């Protein structure tokens, strides 16, 4: 068999097998989303409880958070077959942006406050816009749509504030980041729990 020809089984694949595989994928995506939400809350609480220590390692913490969430977004974009192409493309783009921003933070721990504020502001602004677009799509309805829209609005506002006042003190930025992480994590956790896939 030529290496350029993909392997295809001559045996038909049953509908039950396909459905089981889809359920497995949905469960994995669900647990990934749960992990991301919990990580946001935990990281946010740590930032608020130890702001002074966070000043020294904030870039590392935030870089790691961006990297993890970027990877999660990319995985969701690749595996969320039920979503339309536009939504998956947006998820993939924001995932790549998160990963790039995370790598920048991790490689330049002593980068200036202005650069960090710009990265944070742009990331929040784009992420919030994506959430707002998703809220008005066909995926959500009712209270879930409102929650997603609120999350997107809060994120957009936070991004605009950071971009308009990049010279804010680092401690203020640390507190703002901690509060935003906790709020975002709680809202995301609520959304994930209410959309748990069937076993």
Secondary structure, DSSP 4 states (H G I P E B T S, - for coil): --TTSPP--SSPPPHHHHHHHHHHHHHHHHHHHHHHHHHHHHHHHHHHH-HHHHHHHHHHHHHHHHHHHHHHHHHHHHH-TTS-HHHHHHHHHHHHHHHHHHHHHHH-TT--HHHHHHHHHHHHHHHHHHHHHHHTSSS--HHHHHHHHHHHHHHHHHHHHHHHTTTS-HHHHHHHHHHHHHHHHHHHHHHHHHTPPP-
